[in-house]
Amino acid sequence: MHQAIRIGLCVLGLFFTSFCSWFFLVPDEGLAATILLGCVAASVIFFITKNKKVESEIDNTTVILLYILSFFIPLAGFIVGAIYASKDEEHYKHVGKNCLIFSVTNIILGFIMLAIILDIPL
């Protein structure tokens, strides 16, 4: 993946997660949590999108769209991830594994945000 696209996805993940968590959190206690969640999202995106020197037969645009789909619709991410992870080719397994990771990341962040919104101790 091109380095500029990778950095752009990290910045997008940082700002989007920070904005969403700030929007849903109480502003009195939410600034540190929003920055922390944004950094976690950016770190996950940064490490997932690292080049593995695997020739991809899937178009990069398609891969990015699959990752976005997996993050925003976790059920679809689980289905696509399971299909691709079960294939024999290494590049398909890599994309499938990342789709599964994005789906699980969304669910975990959702539970964290829900716990913060409902003021449940973590």
LOVEXDREN-624217 format. One line per 4 residues: their letters; for each residue x, y negated, z negated of C-alpha. Coordinates in Angstrom, 1 decimal. Last residue first. Example, Ala and Ser with C-alpha at 12.3 -4.5 7.8 and 13.67 -1.06 7.14 Angstrom:
SA = 13.7:1.1:-7.1; 12.3:4.5:-7.8 $
end
This chain:
LPID = -14.2:0.3:-32.9; -16.6:-1.5:-35.2; -20.0:-2.1:-33.6; -20.7:-5.7:-32.9 $
LIIA = -23.4:-4.9:-30.4; -21.6:-6.9:-27.7; -18.2:-5.5:-28.8; -19.5:-2.0:-28.7 $
LMIF = -21.1:-2.5:-25.3; -17.8:-4.0:-24.0; -15.9:-1.0:-25.2; -18.4:1.4:-23.8 $
GLII = -18.4:-0.3:-20.5; -14.6:-0.4:-20.4; -14.6:3.4:-21.0; -17.2:4.0:-18.2 $
NTVS = -15.4:1.7:-15.8; -12.0:3.4:-16.5; -13.6:6.9:-16.0; -14.8:5.9:-12.5 $
FILC = -11.5:4.3:-11.6; -9.6:7.4:-12.8; -11.9:9.7:-10.7; -11.3:7.6:-7.6 $
NKGV = -7.6:7.7:-8.3; -7.6:11.5:-8.4; -9.5:11.7:-5.2; -7.1:9.3:-3.4 $
HKYH = -4.1:11.3:-4.6; -5.7:14.6:-3.7; -6.5:13.4:-0.2; -2.9:12.3:0.2 $
EEDK = -1.6:15.7:-0.9; -3.6:17.7:1.6; -5.4:20.8:0.1; -8.7:19.2:-0.6 $
SAYI = -10.3:19.6:-4.1; -9.3:16.1:-5.2; -11.1:14.6:-2.2; -14.5:16.1:-3.0 $
AGVI = -14.2:15.6:-6.7; -13.2:12.0:-6.3; -16.0:11.3:-3.9; -18.6:12.7:-6.4 $
FGAL = -17.0:11.2:-9.5; -16.7:7.8:-7.7; -20.4:8.0:-6.6; -21.3:8.6:-10.3 $
PIFF = -19.0:5.7:-11.4; -20.7:3.0:-9.2; -18.6:-0.2:-9.7; -15.2:1.5:-10.2 $
SLIY = -15.7:4.3:-7.7; -17.1:1.9:-5.0; -14.1:-0.4:-5.5; -11.7:2.6:-5.2 $
LLIV = -13.5:3.9:-2.1; -13.4:0.5:-0.5; -9.6:0.3:-1.2; -9.1:3.8:0.4 $
TTND = -11.3:2.8:3.4; -9.2:-0.3:4.0; -6.0:1.7:3.7; -7.2:4.1:6.5 $
IESE = -7.1:7.7:5.4; -4.4:9.8:6.9; -2.0:8.5:4.3; 1.6:9.4:4.4 $
VKKN = 2.8:9.9:0.9; 5.7:7.7:-0.3; 4.0:7.5:-3.8; 3.3:3.8:-3.6 $
KTIF = 1.8:2.4:-6.8; -1.9:1.7:-6.6; -2.8:3.5:-9.9; -0.1:1.7:-11.9 $
FIVS = -1.1:-1.8:-10.9; -4.9:-1.1:-11.1; -4.5:0.3:-14.7; -2.4:-2.7:-15.7 $
AAVC = -4.8:-5.2:-14.2; -7.7:-3.5:-16.1; -5.8:-3.5:-19.4; -4.8:-7.1:-18.9 $
GLLI = -8.4:-8.1:-18.3; -9.6:-6.2:-21.4; -7.0:-8.0:-23.5; -7.7:-11.4:-22.1 $
TAAL = -11.4:-10.9:-22.7; -10.9:-9.5:-26.2; -8.7:-12.5:-27.2; -11.3:-15.0:-26.0 $
GEDP = -14.4:-13.2:-27.4; -14.8:-13.9:-31.0; -16.5:-17.3:-31.0; -17.5:-17.0:-27.3 $
VLFF = -20.0:-14.1:-28.1; -19.3:-11.6:-25.4; -21.2:-11.0:-22.2; -19.8:-13.8:-20.1 $
WSCF = -16.4:-13.5:-21.6; -16.3:-9.7:-20.8; -17.4:-10.4:-17.2; -14.9:-13.2:-16.7 $
STFF = -12.0:-11.3:-18.2; -12.9:-8.2:-16.1; -13.1:-10.2:-12.9; -10.0:-12.3:-13.6 $
LGLV = -7.7:-9.3:-14.4; -9.1:-7.0:-11.8; -8.8:-9.7:-9.1; -5.2:-10.4:-10.2 $
CLGI = -4.4:-6.7:-10.0; -6.1:-6.3:-6.7; -4.1:-9.2:-5.3; -0.9:-7.8:-6.6 $
RIAQ = -1.6:-4.5:-4.8; -2.7:-6.3:-1.6; 0.5:-8.4:-1.7; 2.7:-5.3:-2.2 $
HM = 1.3:-3.4:0.8; 0.0:0.0:0.0 $
end
